């Protein structure tokens, strides 16, 4: 039985990979930075339509530091199976491939050598990626439900927990030692469906999604900047140029700091809840800088 299941898995992976390859052969090749896409301005637009943003459910993009590889998760619309997808630039041309079944939401560490997958991870090897490993008992707990873990350059982890009322936790590194995760403040862990956090490389801000009373409908993207005293500032809605009556989630900023990526599920006519499809959008990261406090003040309120 196990042998048959393994063969079925290999067949599915083969078909998905070759179907993607066949589809790619019918489309123009992608060349240049960011899959050859024209950079966005201050209004979000769909990223790489027909390639990255497809009829499938495409989520949580993550680039390597050199911007030569893009990883994201895709839920196949025909099989309801999640996969980890890669676009890699070789000789200036982008090539698509399937790494394997998705484990958690992929999030590359700033050094590009570790791919976080919820409470698991993979390490970069000479031939690709290692097997999936556990982050250890501090994170790999049956009573926690980590969907996405994001790391800053100094090793700070921000992650969610859907098994405990949708909260965010933080784990820092002090004197070379990993610290026990603690809950972020109530001004961060407020509202419903709080999840999918991202922390800046320099740990100066976090972005996450949540449904709050001051939102624009469904889940919105919020940001909190770190104050000089180390506390996290008040939760700021990213505004109506980013958030809509539909669902916005899974924020990510490119390694060069130029672009904010996120998922948007648009409400269709007559719908009151977001559909299960959606695309990856991108926008100039200046939308973040315009919200950053002009003059840092450690006494800034952390209350919504």
N, C-alpha and C positions, 0 to 999 in steps of 0.2 A: 504493500500500500504506500509506504513512504517513498519507495522507488518511483511509483507511478506519479505521485504528487510532485516529486522533484523533476521528472521528465515534463510534466505539464507546465511547471514553472519555467523551465528552459524554453519550451515551445512558445509560451506566451511572450517571454522576453525577446525571443528571436523574431516573432511576428511583429511586435511593436517596433523593434529597432528597424527592421526592414521596411515596414510600412512608412516609418518616418523618412527613411532614406529614399524610398520611391517618391514620396511627396516632395522631398527637397529637390530631387532631380527635375521636377516640373516647375520649380520656382527659380527666380533669379538668385544667384549666389550673393551672399552677404560679405561685404568687404569694409575694412576700416574700423575705427574706434566705435565702441558701443553698437556693434553689429551693423555698422553703416547707417545708423538712424540719424535723422536731422535732430539736433538738440532742441529740447523744449524751452519755452520761456517760462513766464510766471503762471501760465494756465496749463494744468496737467493734460497730457495726451497719452494715448495707448502706446505702450512700448513694443516695437517690433511685431506689429499685427501680422498674423498668419504664420509666424515663426515661433515667437515666445508666447505671445497672447493669441490663443487659438480658440476653437470651439470647446476645447477641454477646459478644465478648471486649473489654471496656472497660478502658482502662488510663490511667495517668499524668494525673490531673487537674491543672489549673493555673488559678487565678483571677487576674483583673486586680486592681490595688491597691484599686479602689473596689468590688470584689466584684460588679460588674454583668455580668461575662462569665466564663464557664467554658469552658475548652478541654480536650479529652482525645482520645485515640486509640481507635479502635474497629476491630476485625477482624470483618468481616461473616461470620456463621456459614454463609451460603449460598454466598458467592463466594470466601472466604478473602482478600479484599482489605482493606487497611488504609486508614482514612479519618481525617481530622482533623475533629472535631465541635465545634461551638460551641453553647452555650446563652447567650442574651443577654437581659437584663431590660430591657424597654421598657414604660414606664408601669406598672411593678410586676408585669408578666406576663413569664414566661420563654418565649423562642421558640427552637426548635432549628433548626439549619441545618448543612449540610456545607460546610466550607471548601474541601476538595479532598483528593487522595490524601495520606496521611501521609508525611512525610519526617523520619525520626528521631522521637524521643519529645519532644512539645512541653513546653517549660519556659519560662514567662514570667520575664523579668528583673524585679527588684523595682519598677522604675519603670514597668513595663507597656508600654514602648515597643519592646521587643525580644522576639521569641519565638525561643528557641534550639531548634534541631532537629538534635541531634547535632553534626556538624561544619559545619552550615549554620545560617542564621538568616533571619528576616524582620523588617522594621521597620514600625512603625505609620505609616500614612499618613492623609491626610484622608478617603480613601475606603475604608480598611480596612487591608490589609497589602500590603507590597511583594512583588515576586517573591522567590523563595528565593535567598539569596546564600551564598557561601562565607565561612567564618571566616578564610580565608587559609592560607598554607602552614604556619604554625606548628601548625595543627590539622587541616587538610584534607589528610591524608597517606594514601597507599594502604596503608601498613603499620600503620596504626592503625584500630581499629574502634570508633568512638564511637557508642554508642547514646543516652546521655543526658548532657547537660551542664547543670549548675545553677550559677547566678550569685548572689553576695551583693551587697548594696548598694554595697560598695566595689570591686566588679568582680572579686573572686576567683572563679575557675572551678574547679569540681570535676567531673571526668568519668571515664567508664569506658573500657575498651579490651578488647573480646572477642577481638581478634586476637593478644594477647600475654598469654595465661594469665589473662585476666579480672582486670585490675588497675585501680586508681584512681590518677589523677594530679591534681595541683593546679597552677594558674597564678595568681599574684598580680599586682597592679599596684603598682609601687613608683616613686615620683617621677613618676607619670603615664605610666610605661612598662610595657607588658605583658611579664611575665617568662616565660622558657622553662618549659614544664611539667616538673614533676619527679614521680617516684613518691612516693606516700605510704608511710609506714613499714611494716615487715613485720607489725606488730601490726594494721594496717588491711588490708593485702593478704595476708591469711591465709585459708585455707579454699578452697572451690570456688565457682565462679560468682559471684564478687564483682562487683557491678554496680549500676547505676541509682542513683547517689548524689544526695543533696539537701544543700545547704548553707543554713544559716539566713541570714536577711537581714543580721543583724549579724555573721555569720561566726563565731558562738560555738560551733557544733556542726555535725557532718555526720551524716547517716543514710544507710545503704546496706543492701543485702541480700547475704547470703552463706550458704553452707552450712559450718558449723564443727562441731567435735567437741562443743562445749557447747550445741548447738542442740536444738531440739525435734522434728527430723525432717528436713524438706526445707529450702529456703532460709528464713532468718529475717531479721528486721530488727535491725540493730546501730547503736549511736550512739557517737560519740566527741566529747568536749567539748574545746574549745581551752583550753590552759593559759596562765597569765600570761606564760610565757616564749615563747609562740608555738607550742610543740609541740602535738601532738594526744594527748589522754589515751587510756587503754586502751579497747579495744572492749568495749562493754557490750551484752549481749543485752537487747532491750526487754522480755523476760519473757513468761510464759505467758498473760497477759491479751491480748497482741498476737500472739504467735507460736504456731503450732499444728503438728501433724504434717504439715499440708499446706504450701503455699508462700505466704510473705508477701514482697512486693517493692514497689518503686516508691514509696517514702515521699515525702510532700509535706506541708508545713505551710502553712495558709492565711495570707494577707498580714496579717491581724489577730492572728496568733499563737494563735488560739483552738482550732484543730482540726488533728489529724494525720490525713491521708488515706493510704491504701495499698491495694494489691491483695492479695486472698486467694484462693487456689485450694484449695478444700476437698477432702480425700480422700473419695471415695465408698466405699461398702461393698465390701470385697475389694480395693481399690486400695492399692498400695504407693508409687505415684508420683502426683503431682498431675495432674489432668486439664488439658486445654488451655483450659477455660472458667474463669470466675472473675469476681468482682465488685469494685467499688470500695467500700471500707469507710471509715468515719470514727469518730473517738474524741476525747474531750477531750484537748487538748495537755498537760494536767497530767501525763499519763503520761511526758512528757519531763522536766518539772521535778522530778519525784520522783527522777530518776536523776542530776540535775545535782549535782556536788560541792558540799557544804554550805559548806566553807571552802576557797577556791581555794589550791592549793599547787603551785607550779611543779615540785616534786620528785615529784609523783604518778607512779606507775609507768605506763609505756606498754605494758607487756607483758600479754598475755591472762592 
